[in-house]
């Protein structure tokens, strides 16, 4: 019974985290300026990748847990599907310093 209660508590915290992330994404709809939106998207993506790394025991090396450091190990370990990796790489490209982002609307597959 204690194991079930522990699992419930973990799930409750994950749902709370997800709720916060969904609120951040919803707030992107009202934020002015594409660069600001991209920075928030990158922040949320890094948070999710960090959680995936931690829960799957995937190491990103000795440096800071950045999108660039986490994406390669997650892909090579098969911790995220390849179609998700394509979108994360797009976020990586569009939010890197000096990158050129595309302001046009994304297709429904995004």
DSSP file (Angstrom, degrees, kcal/mol; ACC not computed):
  #  RESIDUE AA STRUCTURE BP1 BP2  ACC     N-H-->O    O-->H-N    N-H-->O    O-->H-N    TCO  KAPPA ALPHA  PHI   PSI    X-CA   Y-CA   Z-CA
    1    1 A X     >        0   0    0      0, 0.0     4,-2.1     0, 0.0     5,-0.1   0.000 360.0 360.0 360.0 -36.9    0.0    0.0    0.0
    2    2 A X  H  >  +     0   0    0      1,-0.2     4,-2.6     2,-0.2     5,-0.2   0.876 360.0  54.3 -64.4 -36.8    2.9    2.4    0.7
    3    3 A X  H  > S+     0   0    0      2,-0.2     4,-2.5     1,-0.2    -1,-0.2   0.913 108.6  48.4 -63.3 -41.9    4.3    1.8   -2.7
    4    4 A X  H  > S+     0   0    0      2,-0.2     4,-2.2     1,-0.2    -1,-0.2   0.902 111.5  49.8 -64.4 -41.4    1.0    2.7   -4.3
    5    5 A X  H  X S+     0   0    0     -4,-2.1     4,-2.2     2,-0.2    -2,-0.2   0.902 110.9  50.1 -63.9 -41.2    0.8    5.9   -2.2
    6    6 A X  H  X S+     0   0    0     -4,-2.6     4,-2.2     2,-0.2    -2,-0.2   0.918 110.6  49.0 -62.6 -44.3    4.4    6.8   -3.2
    7    7 A X  H  X S+     0   0    0     -4,-2.5     4,-2.4     1,-0.2    -1,-0.2   0.888 109.7  52.8 -63.1 -38.3    3.6    6.3   -6.9
    8    8 A X  H  X S+     0   0    0     -4,-2.2     4,-2.5     2,-0.2    -1,-0.2   0.912 108.4  49.8 -62.5 -43.2    0.5    8.4   -6.4
    9    9 A X  H  X S+     0   0    0     -4,-2.2     4,-2.0     2,-0.2    -2,-0.2   0.907 110.7  49.7 -62.9 -42.5    2.6   11.3   -4.9
   10   10 A X  H  X S+     0   0    0     -4,-2.2     4,-2.3     1,-0.2    -2,-0.2   0.935 112.3  47.9 -61.0 -46.5    5.1   11.1   -7.8
   11   11 A X  H  X S+     0   0    0     -4,-2.4     4,-2.4     1,-0.2    -2,-0.2   0.896 108.7  54.2 -61.7 -41.1    2.3   11.3  -10.3
   12   12 A X  H  X S+     0   0    0     -4,-2.5     4,-1.9     1,-0.2    -1,-0.2   0.896 110.1  46.8 -60.9 -41.6    0.6   14.2   -8.5
   13   13 A X  H  X S+     0   0    0     -4,-2.0     4,-2.4     2,-0.2    -1,-0.2   0.885 110.9  51.6 -69.1 -38.7    3.9   16.2   -8.7
   14   14 A X  H  X S+     0   0    0     -4,-2.3     4,-2.6     2,-0.2    -2,-0.2   0.903 109.2  50.5 -64.4 -39.4    4.4   15.4  -12.3
   15   15 A X  H  X S+     0   0    0     -4,-2.4     4,-2.5     2,-0.2    -1,-0.2   0.900 109.4  51.3 -64.8 -39.9    0.9   16.5  -13.1
   16   16 A X  H  X S+     0   0    0     -4,-1.9     4,-2.0     2,-0.2    -2,-0.2   0.920 111.1  48.1 -62.5 -43.0    1.5   19.8  -11.2
   17   17 A X  H  X S+     0   0    0     -4,-2.4     4,-2.3     1,-0.2    -2,-0.2   0.927 112.1  49.1 -61.7 -44.8    4.7   20.3  -13.3
   18   18 A X  H  X S+     0   0    0     -4,-2.6     4,-2.8     1,-0.2    -2,-0.2   0.891 108.0  54.4 -62.5 -39.6    2.9   19.6  -16.5
   19   19 A X  H  X S+     0   0    0     -4,-2.5     4,-2.1     1,-0.2    -1,-0.2   0.912 108.4  49.1 -60.6 -42.5    0.2   22.0  -15.5
   20   20 A X  H  X S+     0   0    0     -4,-2.0     4,-2.1     2,-0.2    -2,-0.2   0.912 111.6  49.3 -62.2 -42.7    2.8   24.7  -15.0
   21   21 A X  H  X S+     0   0    0     -4,-2.3     4,-2.4     1,-0.2    -2,-0.2   0.904 109.8  50.9 -64.5 -41.2    4.3   24.0  -18.4
   22   22 A X  H  X S+     0   0    0     -4,-2.8     4,-2.4     1,-0.2    -1,-0.2   0.882 108.6  52.2 -64.2 -37.2    0.9   24.1  -20.1
   23   23 A X  H  X S+     0   0    0     -4,-2.1     4,-2.2     2,-0.2    -1,-0.2   0.911 108.7  50.7 -63.5 -41.7    0.3   27.4  -18.5
   24   24 A X  H  X S+     0   0    0     -4,-2.1     4,-1.0     2,-0.2    -2,-0.2   0.919 110.7  48.6 -60.7 -44.1    3.6   28.7  -19.8
   25   25 A X  H >< S+     0   0    0     -4,-2.4     3,-0.6     1,-0.2     4,-0.5   0.902 110.2  51.2 -64.0 -40.3    2.7   27.5  -23.3
   26   26 A X  H >< S+     0   0    0     -4,-2.4     3,-1.4     1,-0.2     4,-0.3   0.889 105.2  57.0 -62.8 -38.0   -0.7   29.1  -23.1
   27   27 A X  H >X S+     0   0    0     -4,-2.2     3,-1.5     1,-0.3     4,-0.9   0.759  91.2  72.6 -65.0 -23.7    1.0   32.4  -22.1
   28   28 A X  T << S+     0   0    0     -4,-1.0    -1,-0.3    -3,-0.6     3,-0.2   0.783  85.6  66.8 -61.2 -25.2    3.1   32.3  -25.3
   29   29 A X  T <4 S+     0   0    0     -3,-1.4    -1,-0.3    -4,-0.5    -2,-0.2   0.757 108.6  35.9 -67.8 -23.6   -0.1   33.2  -27.2
   30   30 A X  T <4 S+     0   0    0     -3,-1.5     2,-0.3    -4,-0.3    -1,-0.2   0.507  90.3 106.7-109.0  -6.1   -0.2   36.6  -25.6
   31   31 A X     <  -     0   0    0     -4,-0.9     2,-0.3    -3,-0.2     6,-0.1  -0.566  68.0-129.1 -76.7 133.4    3.5   37.4  -25.4
   32   32 A X        +     0   0    0     -2,-0.3     4,-0.2     4,-0.1    -2,-0.1  -0.636  69.6  36.8 -82.7 137.9    4.7   40.0  -27.9
   33   33 A X  S  > S-     0   0    0     -2,-0.3     4,-1.6     3,-0.1     3,-0.2   0.542  70.2-121.1  95.4 124.2    7.7   39.2  -30.0
   34   34 A X  H  > S+     0   0    0      1,-0.2     4,-2.7     2,-0.2     5,-0.2   0.897 108.6  57.5 -62.0 -44.5    8.9   36.0  -31.6
   35   35 A X  H  > S+     0   0    0      1,-0.2     4,-2.2     2,-0.2    -1,-0.2   0.892 106.5  50.2 -57.5 -38.4   12.3   35.9  -29.8
   36   36 A X  H  > S+     0   0    0      2,-0.2     4,-1.9     1,-0.2    -1,-0.2   0.912 111.0  48.9 -64.2 -42.1   10.6   36.0  -26.4
   37   37 A X  H  X S+     0   0    0     -4,-1.6     4,-2.6     1,-0.2    -2,-0.2   0.922 110.3  51.1 -62.4 -44.1    8.3   33.1  -27.5
   38   38 A X  H  X S+     0   0    0     -4,-2.7     4,-2.6     1,-0.2    -2,-0.2   0.892 107.7  52.6 -62.9 -39.7   11.3   31.1  -28.7
   39   39 A X  H  X S+     0   0    0     -4,-2.2     4,-2.3    -5,-0.2    -1,-0.2   0.903 110.8  47.4 -62.8 -40.2   13.2   31.6  -25.5
   40   40 A X  H  X S+     0   0    0     -4,-1.9     4,-2.5     2,-0.2     5,-0.2   0.907 111.1  50.9 -67.3 -40.9   10.2   30.3  -23.5
   41   41 A X  H  X S+     0   0    0     -4,-2.6     4,-2.5     1,-0.2    -2,-0.2   0.921 111.2  48.9 -60.6 -43.4    9.8   27.3  -25.8
   42   42 A X  H  X S+     0   0    0     -4,-2.6     4,-2.8     2,-0.2     5,-0.2   0.923 109.9  51.4 -62.6 -44.6   13.5   26.5  -25.4
   43   43 A X  H  X S+     0   0    0     -4,-2.3     4,-2.0     1,-0.2    -2,-0.2   0.930 112.7  45.0 -58.5 -47.6   13.2   26.8  -21.6
   44   44 A X  H  X S+     0   0    0     -4,-2.5     4,-2.3     1,-0.2    -1,-0.2   0.904 112.7  51.8 -64.7 -41.1   10.2   24.4  -21.4
   45   45 A X  H  X S+     0   0    0     -4,-2.5     4,-2.7    -5,-0.2    -2,-0.2   0.916 109.4  49.4 -62.3 -43.6   11.9   22.0  -23.8
   46   46 A X  H  X S+     0   0    0     -4,-2.8     4,-2.3     1,-0.2    -1,-0.2   0.888 109.6  52.5 -62.8 -38.4   15.1   21.9  -21.7
   47   47 A X  H  X S+     0   0    0     -4,-2.0     4,-1.9    -5,-0.2    -2,-0.2   0.931 111.8  45.0 -62.7 -45.6   13.0   21.3  -18.6
   48   48 A X  H  X S+     0   0    0     -4,-2.3     4,-2.3     2,-0.2    -2,-0.2   0.923 113.1  50.0 -64.9 -44.9   11.2   18.3  -20.2
   49   49 A X  H  X S+     0   0    0     -4,-2.7     4,-2.8     1,-0.2    -1,-0.2   0.885 108.8  53.3 -62.0 -37.8   14.5   16.9  -21.6
   50   50 A X  H  X S+     0   0    0     -4,-2.3     4,-2.7     2,-0.2    -1,-0.2   0.916 108.9  49.1 -62.6 -42.7   16.1   17.2  -18.2
   51   51 A X  H  X S+     0   0    0     -4,-1.9     4,-2.5     2,-0.2    -2,-0.2   0.896 111.9  48.8 -63.2 -40.2   13.2   15.2  -16.7
   52   52 A X  H  X S+     0   0    0     -4,-2.3     4,-1.6     2,-0.2     6,-0.2   0.922 112.0  49.0 -66.1 -43.6   13.5   12.5  -19.4
   53   53 A X  H  X>S+     0   0    0     -4,-2.8     5,-2.4     1,-0.2     4,-0.8   0.946 113.7  46.6 -58.7 -48.7   17.3   12.3  -18.8
   54   54 A X  H ><5S+     0   0    0     -4,-2.7     3,-0.7     1,-0.2    -2,-0.2   0.911 113.3  46.9 -63.1 -44.2   16.9   12.0  -15.1
   55   55 A X  H 3<5S+     0   0    0     -4,-2.5    -1,-0.2     1,-0.2    -2,-0.2   0.745 119.2  40.7 -72.7 -21.6   14.1    9.4  -15.2
   56   56 A X  H 3<5S-     0   0    0     -4,-1.6    -1,-0.2    -3,-0.2    -2,-0.2   0.363 109.0-117.0-106.4   4.3   16.0    7.3  -17.8
   57   57 A X  T <<5 +     0   0    0     -4,-0.8     2,-0.5    -3,-0.7    -3,-0.2   0.843  57.9 157.9  65.6  34.1   19.5    7.6  -16.3
   58   58 A X      < -     0   0    0     -5,-2.4     2,-0.3    -6,-0.2    -1,-0.2  -0.815  31.2-145.0 -95.6 125.6   20.8    9.4  -19.4
   59   59 A X        -     0   0    0     -2,-0.5     3,-0.1     1,-0.1    14,-0.1  -0.701  16.1-169.3 -92.0 139.8   23.9   11.5  -18.8
   60   60 A X        -     0   0    0      1,-0.4     3,-0.3    -2,-0.3     2,-0.2   0.261  51.1-108.4-106.0   8.4   24.5   14.7  -20.7
   61   61 A X        -     0   0    0      1,-0.2    -1,-0.4     4,-0.0     8,-0.0  -0.552  50.4 -48.1  99.5-164.0   28.1   15.0  -19.5
   62   62 A X  S    S+     0   0    0     -2,-0.2    -1,-0.2    -3,-0.1     3,-0.1   0.651 107.1  80.1 -86.3 -17.0   29.8   17.4  -17.0
   63   63 A X  S    S-     0   0    0     -3,-0.3    -3,-0.1     1,-0.2     2,-0.0   0.019  94.6 -56.9 -82.7-170.7   28.4   20.7  -18.2
   64   64 A X        -     0   0    0      1,-0.1     2,-2.0    -4,-0.0    -1,-0.2  -0.326  58.3-103.5 -66.0 148.9   25.2   22.4  -17.8
   65   65 A X        +     0   0    0     -3,-0.1     2,-0.2     4,-0.1    -1,-0.1  -0.532  61.9 159.4 -77.4  81.4   22.0   20.6  -18.8
   66   66 A X     >  -     0   0    0     -2,-2.0     4,-2.1    -6,-0.1     5,-0.2  -0.623  56.1-109.4-101.9 163.8   21.3   22.4  -22.0
   67   67 A X  H  > S+     0   0    0      1,-0.2     4,-2.4    -2,-0.2     5,-0.2   0.909 119.6  53.2 -54.9 -44.1   19.2   21.3  -25.0
   68   68 A X  H  > S+     0   0    0      1,-0.2     4,-0.6     2,-0.2    -1,-0.2   0.868 112.2  43.8 -62.3 -37.5   22.4   20.8  -27.0
   69   69 A X  H  > S+     0   0    0     -3,-0.2     4,-0.6    -5,-0.2    -1,-0.2   0.802 119.0  41.9 -78.4 -29.2   24.0   18.6  -24.4
   70   70 A X  H  X S+     0   0    0     -4,-2.1     4,-2.1     2,-0.1     5,-0.2   0.828 100.5  66.5 -89.1 -33.1   20.9   16.5  -23.7
   71   71 A X  H  X S+     0   0    0     -4,-2.4     4,-2.3    -5,-0.2     5,-0.2   0.902  99.0  50.3 -62.6 -45.1   19.4   15.9  -27.2
   72   72 A X  H  X S+     0   0    0     -4,-0.6     4,-2.7    -5,-0.2     5,-0.2   0.954 112.8  44.2 -59.5 -53.7   22.3   13.7  -28.6
   73   73 A X  H  X S+     0   0    0     -4,-0.6     4,-1.9     1,-0.2     6,-0.2   0.875 113.3  52.4 -60.2 -36.7   22.4   11.2  -25.6
   74   74 A X  H  <>S+     0   0    0     -4,-2.1     5,-2.3     2,-0.2     6,-0.8   0.907 112.2  45.1 -65.8 -40.1   18.6   11.0  -25.5
   75   75 A X  H ><5S+     0   0    0     -4,-2.3     3,-1.2    -5,-0.2    -2,-0.2   0.941 113.3  49.3 -67.2 -46.7   18.4   10.2  -29.2
   76   76 A X  H 3<5S+     0   0    0     -4,-2.7    -2,-0.2     1,-0.3    -1,-0.2   0.821 112.1  48.3 -65.8 -30.3   21.3    7.6  -29.1
   77   77 A X  T 3<5S-     0   0    0     -4,-1.9    -1,-0.3    -5,-0.2    -2,-0.2   0.523 111.4-121.0 -84.4  -5.9   19.7    5.9  -26.0
   78   78 A X  T < 5S+     0   0    0     -3,-1.2    -3,-0.2    -4,-0.4    -2,-0.1   0.758  70.4 136.3  73.0  23.6   16.3    5.7  -27.7
   79   79 A X      < +     0   0    0     -5,-2.3     2,-0.4    -6,-0.2    -4,-0.2   0.701  69.1  35.4 -79.1 -19.5   14.8    7.7  -24.9
   80   80 A X  S    S-     0   0    0     -6,-0.8    -2,-0.1    -9,-0.1    -1,-0.1  -0.992  94.5-106.4-131.0 143.5   12.8    9.9  -27.2
   81   81 A X     >  -     0   0    0     -2,-0.4     4,-2.1     1,-0.1     3,-0.5  -0.280  29.5-117.0 -64.9 152.9   11.2    8.9  -30.6
   82   82 A X  H  > S+     0   0    0      1,-0.2     4,-1.8     2,-0.2     5,-0.1   0.849 113.7  57.0 -61.6 -35.7   12.9   10.1  -33.7
   83   83 A X  H  > S+     0   0    0      1,-0.2     4,-1.1     2,-0.2    -1,-0.2   0.857 108.9  47.0 -67.2 -31.7    9.9   12.2  -34.8
   84   84 A X  H  > S+     0   0    0     -3,-0.5     4,-2.3     2,-0.2    -1,-0.2   0.892 107.5  57.4 -70.4 -40.4   10.1   14.1  -31.5
   85   85 A X  H  X S+     0   0    0     -4,-2.1     4,-2.7     1,-0.2    -2,-0.2   0.855 100.8  57.4 -59.3 -36.1   13.9   14.5  -32.0
   86   86 A X  H  X S+     0   0    0     -4,-1.8     4,-1.7     1,-0.2    -1,-0.2   0.921 109.0  44.8 -61.2 -44.0   13.3   16.3  -35.3
   87   87 A X  H  X S+     0   0    0     -4,-1.1     4,-2.1     2,-0.2    -2,-0.2   0.874 112.2  51.6 -69.1 -37.0   11.1   18.9  -33.6
   88   88 A X  H  X S+     0   0    0     -4,-2.3     4,-2.6     2,-0.2    -2,-0.2   0.901 107.9  52.4 -66.6 -39.4   13.6   19.3  -30.7
   89   89 A X  H  X S+     0   0    0     -4,-2.7     4,-2.7     2,-0.2    -1,-0.2   0.882 107.4  53.0 -61.6 -37.2   16.4   19.9  -33.3
   90   90 A X  H  X S+     0   0    0     -4,-1.7     4,-2.7     2,-0.2    -2,-0.2   0.921 109.6  47.5 -63.3 -43.7   14.2   22.6  -34.9
   91   91 A X  H  X S+     0   0    0     -4,-2.1     4,-1.5     2,-0.2    -2,-0.2   0.914 111.3  52.2 -61.4 -42.3   13.8   24.3  -31.5
   92   92 A X  H  X S+     0   0    0     -4,-2.6     4,-0.6     1,-0.2     3,-0.3   0.932 112.9  44.1 -59.2 -47.2   17.6   24.0  -31.0
   93   93 A X  H >< S+     0   0    0     -4,-2.7     3,-0.7     1,-0.2    -2,-0.2   0.918 114.8  47.9 -64.6 -45.1   18.3   25.6  -34.4
   94   94 A X  H 3< S+     0   0    0     -4,-2.7    -1,-0.2     1,-0.2    -2,-0.2   0.669 116.5  42.2 -73.8 -17.0   15.7   28.3  -34.0
   95   95 A X  H 3< S+     0   0    0     -4,-1.5    -1,-0.2    -3,-0.3    -2,-0.2   0.341  84.9 113.2-113.8   6.3   16.8   29.3  -30.5
   96   96 A X  S X< S-     0   0    0     -3,-0.7     3,-2.3    -4,-0.6    -3,-0.0  -0.506  83.6 -87.4 -75.6 147.8   20.6   29.2  -30.9
   97   97 A X  T 3  S+     0   0    0      1,-0.3    -1,-0.1    -2,-0.2     3,-0.1  -0.301 115.0  11.8 -55.9 132.2   22.4   32.5  -30.6
   98   98 A X  T 3  S+     0   0    0      1,-0.2    -1,-0.3    -3,-0.1    -2,-0.1   0.525  95.6 143.2  79.7   5.6   22.6   34.2  -34.0
   99   99 A X    <   -     0   0    0     -3,-2.3     2,-0.6    -5,-0.1    -1,-0.2  -0.337  51.0-126.7 -77.3 161.6   20.1   31.8  -35.5
  100  100 A X        -     0   0    0     -7,-0.1     2,-0.2    -3,-0.1    -5,-0.1  -0.941  27.7-159.7-108.3 116.8   17.5   32.8  -38.1
  101  101 A X        -     0   0    0     -2,-0.6     2,-0.6    -7,-0.1   -66,-0.1  -0.641  15.2-125.5 -98.5 156.4   14.0   31.8  -37.0
  102  102 A X        -     0   0    0     -2,-0.2    -8,-0.0     1,-0.1    -2,-0.0  -0.882  15.4-167.0-102.4 123.7   11.0   31.5  -39.3
  103  103 A X        +     0   0    0     -2,-0.6    -1,-0.1     2,-0.0     3,-0.1   0.566  51.6 110.4 -88.0  -9.2    8.0   33.5  -38.2
  104  104 A X  S    S-     0   0    0      1,-0.1    -2,-0.1     0, 0.0     0, 0.0  -0.230  81.0 -86.7 -67.9 157.7    5.5   31.9  -40.4
  105  105 A X        -     0   0    0      1,-0.1     2,-0.1     0, 0.0    -1,-0.1  -0.275  43.1-118.6 -64.1 147.2    2.8   29.7  -38.9
  106  106 A X        -     0   0    0      1,-0.1    -1,-0.1    -3,-0.1    -3,-0.0  -0.485  30.4-104.8 -82.7 157.6    3.6   26.0  -38.3
  107  107 A X    >   -     0   0    0     -2,-0.1     3,-1.5     1,-0.1    -1,-0.1  -0.243  36.7 -99.3 -73.7 170.7    1.6   23.2  -40.0
  108  108 A X  T 3  S+     0   0    0      1,-0.3    -1,-0.1     2,-0.2    -2,-0.1   0.741 120.0  67.6 -65.6 -21.6   -0.9   21.2  -38.1
  109  109 A X  T 3         0   0    0      1,-0.3    -1,-0.3     0, 0.0    -3,-0.0   0.729 360.0 360.0 -70.8 -19.2    1.6   18.4  -37.7
  110  110 A X    <         0   0    0     -3,-1.5    -1,-0.3   -23,-0.0    -2,-0.2   0.458 360.0 360.0 -81.6 360.0    3.7   20.6  -35.4
